[in-house]
Amino acid sequence: MANFSLLDRSVIVLLVFLSATTPLAAQSAPEIVSRGKLATALVVAEARRVSGTAFCVDPSGYFVTNAHVAGKTGDTVKLVLLSGEDGETVVSGRVVRVDETADLALLHCTSQTQLTALEVGTDEKLFETQEITVFGYPLGKALALRNNEFPNITVSVGRISAIRRSKNAPAAIQLDAVINPGNSGGPVLNTSGEVIGVVVAKIGNTDLNLAIPSSQLSTFLLRPDVTFARPAIAASRRHEPLELEVKVTPFDSKPRNFSVQMEWSSRGDDRRTLRLESADGSTFKTQVIPVPPPADPNQLELVARFNRGALQGLVANTTLTLDQQQISLREVRRITRSETGFQIEAHENRRLRGTQLTGLPKAVQIGDQAVKVQLAQASELLVAAPSDGTGAINYTLIVLEGETELLRESGRIVLQNDTALPDIAGGNLQALGGESPFPDFLEPAPGALYESNGLRTKDREYVRTRSNSLLTGDFAVEILFELQSADKEDWGKVAFIGIGTVERAAYDEPKNCAYLRIQPLHINGEVGLSNRPVDSGTIIGRFRTVGPHLARIRRKGELVIFEVDVDNDGPSPDDFSRTIPDIRAFVPELHEKNTHFFFGGAALFQKVSFR
């Protein structure tokens, strides 16, 4: 058992996970002994050098024991039936369910059927001095008469000496039996031959021994195995119907009356209760639109990059023609223009190339104004469905039997980003340094050193945004910088660009942050994406020139992308990026009121934009 708070905390005790034998008291009825012996098995977990006891609870081959005997789900143990008797059989049992809190495990043996099973009784009417019978294998194989043989079962009679209660329900049964290693997991029977407890532990150097009450065993057995394969949801298909499937499987074949529902929320104003239907009582299904579609389904979000800047806004869906090939703008992720023509990257890895592109929207809606623009002149176009603030879906799965709730399990489905994120830091880059070194959205930093063409910081000093609420919505930042050259080693050794709390850790490096950690050229120019101080994390690229280089950090929902435009020359093969699917999972300490954008260290930071 995992919770022994029922014991007097003023007494220091050692709990030994063993099993119980008892001094002989009253004689047990022969039929109870016979049935108990047939249903009880020796458990041998050879890989873990552990032995214990188990008992059959269903004739199709299901046995119960303690979790500390069985191990973890999927493990295999030996079950010795009729150990030491004529008809002894050794079979393989697989651990199919474990509850470490209750210290219970369910084993399944498929090679034997029509086994003798014990009935699980109630513990509601238990009383002190009530007679009980305990079955098990104390000391495991040590009591076998010969080497390489298995021992006979030990059957002991004793009494309940105390019932430890919590919230008016039995939490543990105290027995006056002697507990020895090897009996853990054995059944405790009443005078009707029903299981009223499972032997679990001994209070060290005493005759006080504990069993798990049958009410906890019944709860463990009644709870079905529930499988919900969380679907992969592409961001581009979040408005399309999706089938959800939940499988509810009881450990035995007895008919059950299950029902399944799911609480579903894609954002604050979208909270739904889904009711899943089943034709066979086991597989439950329903259809759901993961995220409600926008009011205007023909509207798309677009970012256009030109040589002298970028713009971002909404456009209407149109049909594009690239030479003889046609494609809906809705299907497009990215369009790039080069000296040789255009390349269109569409969803599902589709690519089109050609020289003549027509059909692009003639205007971009920016706020309440429609701005006419020649989009065919842009070096890059990024297209996506308008942001609805959804990066992940929260759900709670509920399984009931009649009116009784058997399971409530919550989880999260992070949308898979298969669209280009159009959160380019919409606006012009603003100069750093000079007479006005800090744009309004940055906090003046005492560790900053101003130059005419930018600013740098003292080693391990950082400039950060005034706002610490980046995680309240989508954002995008861009920063233009040059690396230190080999003759400026006194600038420090590492540059940092990232988001987070900007607290200090070892060597004054940032902690509780996600950031690019950039080595100077005279070391190796490597760029790592990290969430740990003094650790380059995952190396995502390398600089070979001083620059200037352009770094972008963009967020949509829970997804954040770090990108680097090497040499600030537009899309090229030497650029690199890395996506964090769930920023809160990557840096659990971050929340809506502690997250800044920051930069500092061994670089000259020249321009920045923030949106």
Buried (B, 14 or more C-beta within 10 A) or exposed (E): BEEBEBBEEEEEBEBBBBBBBBEEBEEBEEEBBEBBBBBBBBBBBEEBEBBBBBBBBBBBBBBBBBBBBBBEBEBBBBBBBBBBEEEBBEBEBBBBBBBEEBBBBBBBBEEBEEBBBBEBBEBEEBEEEBBBBBBBBBBBBEBBEEEEEBBBBBBBBBBBBBBBEEEEEBBBBBBBBBBBBBBBBBBBBBBEBBBBBBBBBBBEEEBBBBBBBBBBBBBBBBBBBBEBEEEEBBBBBBBEEBEBEBBBBBBBEEEBEBBBBBBBBBBEEBEEEBEBEBEEEBBBBBEBBBBBEBEEEEBBBBBBBBEEEBBBBBBBBBEBBBBEEEBEBBBBBBBBBEEEBBBBBBBEEEEBEBEEBEBBBEBBBBEEEBEEBEBBEBBBBBBBBBBBBBBBBBBBBBBBBEEEEBBEEEEBBBBBBBBBBBBBBBBEBBBBBEEEBBBEBBBEBEEBBBBEEBBBBBBBBBBBBEBBBBBEEBBBBBBBBBBBBEEBEEBBBBBBBBBBBBEEEEEEBBBBBBBBBBBBBBEEBBBBBBBBBEEBBEBBBBBEBBBBBBBBBBBBBBBBBBBBBBBBEBBEEBBBBBBBBBBBEBBEBBBEEBBBBBBBBBBBBBBBBBB
